[in-house]
Amino acid sequence: MNIDHHMLVGFAKSFGLFYLLAMAAAALLYACWPANKKRFDKAARDIIEDEDKPWR
């Protein structure tokens, strides 16, 4: 079997596509996992609670 440039490019593109899809699925699972709800809710509240207020 002769490995040429076009075969390597095709493999790299296919592997990259599947790698990207797997990482996106992992990120989505992490974000939607029920155990992480408290952490994300706290992060959302902390941004609002730490806003700058006028100086008195």
LOSEKOL-163498 format. One record per residue (C-alpha): x, y, z; residue number from 1. Coordinates in pm, 1 decimal, decimal comma. Example, Ala and Ser with C-alpha at 12.3 -4.5 7.8 and 13.67 -1.06 7.14 Angstrom:
BEGIN
@east: 1230,0 north: -450,0 up: 780,0 resi: 1
@east: 1367,0 north: -106,0 up: 714,0 resi: 2
This chain:
BEGIN
@east: 0,0 north: 0,0 up: 0,0 resi: 1
@east: 147,5 north: 328,0 up: -112,6 resi: 2
@east: 87,9 north: 622,1 up: 123,2 resi: 3
@east: 86,3 north: 949,8 up: -63,2 resi: 4
@east: 7,0 north: 1308,6 up: 26,3 resi: 5
@east: -361,8 north: 1289,0 up: -69,3 resi: 6
@east: -417,4 north: 984,3 up: 147,7 resi: 7
@east: -255,3 north: 1155,1 up: 448,5 resi: 8
@east: -458,3 north: 1472,1 up: 394,2 resi: 9
@east: -780,9 north: 1271,4 up: 375,4 resi: 10
@east: -694,2 north: 1083,4 up: 693,4 resi: 11
@east: -603,1 north: 1405,8 up: 875,2 resi: 12
@east: -927,5 north: 1572,6 up: 772,0 resi: 13
@east: -1136,1 north: 1271,2 up: 873,3 resi: 14
@east: -956,3 north: 1228,3 up: 1204,5 resi: 15
@east: -982,8 north: 1602,4 up: 1273,6 resi: 16
@east: -1355,2 north: 1600,2 up: 1203,3 resi: 17
@east: -1422,0 north: 1307,7 up: 1435,7 resi: 18
@east: -1193,3 north: 1456,3 up: 1701,3 resi: 19
@east: -1379,4 north: 1789,4 up: 1684,2 resi: 20
@east: -1719,1 north: 1617,2 up: 1704,3 resi: 21
@east: -1606,2 north: 1409,5 up: 2003,6 resi: 22
@east: -1473,4 north: 1715,1 up: 2187,9 resi: 23
@east: -1794,2 north: 1910,5 up: 2117,9 resi: 24
@east: -2003,6 north: 1620,1 up: 2247,3 resi: 25
@east: -1785,1 north: 1598,0 up: 2560,3 resi: 26
@east: -1823,6 north: 1972,5 up: 2624,5 resi: 27
@east: -2199,3 north: 1950,0 up: 2576,5 resi: 28
@east: -2225,2 north: 1653,5 up: 2814,3 resi: 29
@east: -2014,3 north: 1837,3 up: 3072,8 resi: 30
@east: -2228,9 north: 2150,4 up: 3047,2 resi: 31
@east: -2556,7 north: 1957,4 up: 3071,1 resi: 32
@east: -2450,1 north: 1712,6 up: 3344,8 resi: 33
@east: -2687,2 north: 1755,2 up: 3642,8 resi: 34
@east: -2403,6 north: 1750,8 up: 3898,7 resi: 35
@east: -2259,1 north: 2071,3 up: 3745,1 resi: 36
@east: -2581,7 north: 2274,1 up: 3781,2 resi: 37
@east: -2482,3 north: 2429,1 up: 4115,1 resi: 38
@east: -2141,5 north: 2532,5 up: 3982,4 resi: 39
@east: -2284,5 north: 2700,9 up: 3671,7 resi: 40
@east: -2567,3 north: 2869,5 up: 3865,2 resi: 41
@east: -2315,1 north: 3008,0 up: 4115,8 resi: 42
@east: -2095,8 north: 3136,1 up: 3832,7 resi: 43
@east: -2395,7 north: 3309,0 up: 3673,8 resi: 44
@east: -2491,7 north: 3475,3 up: 4005,1 resi: 45
@east: -2135,3 north: 3579,8 up: 4091,6 resi: 46
@east: -2104,6 north: 3785,2 up: 3774,8 resi: 47
@east: -2420,9 north: 3980,5 up: 3856,9 resi: 48
@east: -2343,2 north: 4022,9 up: 4228,8 resi: 49
@east: -1989,8 north: 4152,2 up: 4168,1 resi: 50
@east: -2087,9 north: 4439,5 up: 3943,1 resi: 51
@east: -1942,1 north: 4777,4 up: 4020,4 resi: 52
@east: -2165,0 north: 5010,2 up: 4215,1 resi: 53
@east: -2145,4 north: 5388,0 up: 4247,3 resi: 54
@east: -1901,5 north: 5513,4 up: 4506,4 resi: 55
@east: -2058,1 north: 5678,3 up: 4813,0 resi: 56
